[in-house]
Amino acid sequence: MATRTQSRSSSSNRSSTGNRRGNPGNAGNPNQPRKADGEFTSRSNSRSRGSDRSAFSWGEGAGPILGAALAGAAIGFAANYGRKALMQGMQAAAGDWDEILATEHDMALAIFDKMLATDQSQTFKRKMLLMKLTHALDKHAHQEEMVVYPALREANEAVDADHLEGEHGYIKTFIYELNEMGADSPNWLEKVREFRQLVSSHAHMEEEEVFPRFKQDLTDEQNARITSLVNRDGFWMA
């Protein structure tokens, strides 16, 4: 007759054998459904693939989005490039470097005249015209300061070059003051008139005195070189 100890040992052996033969995930829980052998491997591989994905990895749908962004950037660049070419091309048609700069003087003075034709109620128009004038004068000053004035100094015309470049500083001061005082200021038109007079006198000195004297001593090659550089800098600043 089997003892109680032998009975417990026998039951333990049968339970251990049953657990080894079954799914290890179901051990000790007879009510839990048994899982297929491949399910654990599938989940393990899935977690492994998920952990391999970097936080900076592109999703599967990133390709079309990235392509569209690059295409949009290329179109915008081409449009801006074309606008610059058109603007500077129109001015380059004026002729040599001094004629190009004279044309820009006329364009700036025309903007001044439009500003002077406004009244105190047209604040938006005044702001837009001032913005347009600022861009035109900034582009013009860059061409002169980076090309023409250095060439004047090389030709022993440093006094005139320094004087003209110094006036550019006062032009920037007028722009600053107009922006600070506001387009609805009672003395806005008065400030614009003072500003226009400065630019007009500056342009007259360049066109009637300094540039003609300087140009007559240039060779054809030197004149063509300065014209090319003025157009180049004008293109990038357009």
C-alpha angles and dihedrals in degrees: 000000000000118000125230091253092054091048092053092047092050092049091048091052092051092049092049092049091050092051093050091052094047132064110293089221089064097048114132093005111085092172095061114093115247116253127223115261093239096052095081092049091049093052092045092053090047092054090047092053091047093052091050092060110097122222086240096051118122117242122236091260095051095090098071092042093050091046092051091049092051091047091051091050091050092050091049092049092049092049092050091046090051092049091052092048092050095048097046092039091059091051094043088058087070090077131236125022095268092051091049091053091046089053089052090051089056092048092052093048090050089056089051090054091053090050092051090052092062128092132217093270094060097075096143092052091048092052092049092049091048090051090050091048092049092054093046094050093043091054092045094049091049092055092050097042095046099040119008103040094047088051089051091053091051088054092053092258094120095130093059092040092053092046093050093045090049089057089057087065091057089048089058089049091056091050090051093049094049091051092048098047095053130236093266095056114128092231096044094108091048090055091048091053091052090048093050092050091054093050092045093052090045092051092047093054092050097044099040104032121012105034098045092049091048096045096052090065095050123102118231089255093051092047091050091048094053090047091052093050093047090052092047095052091041090054094054093045095046 
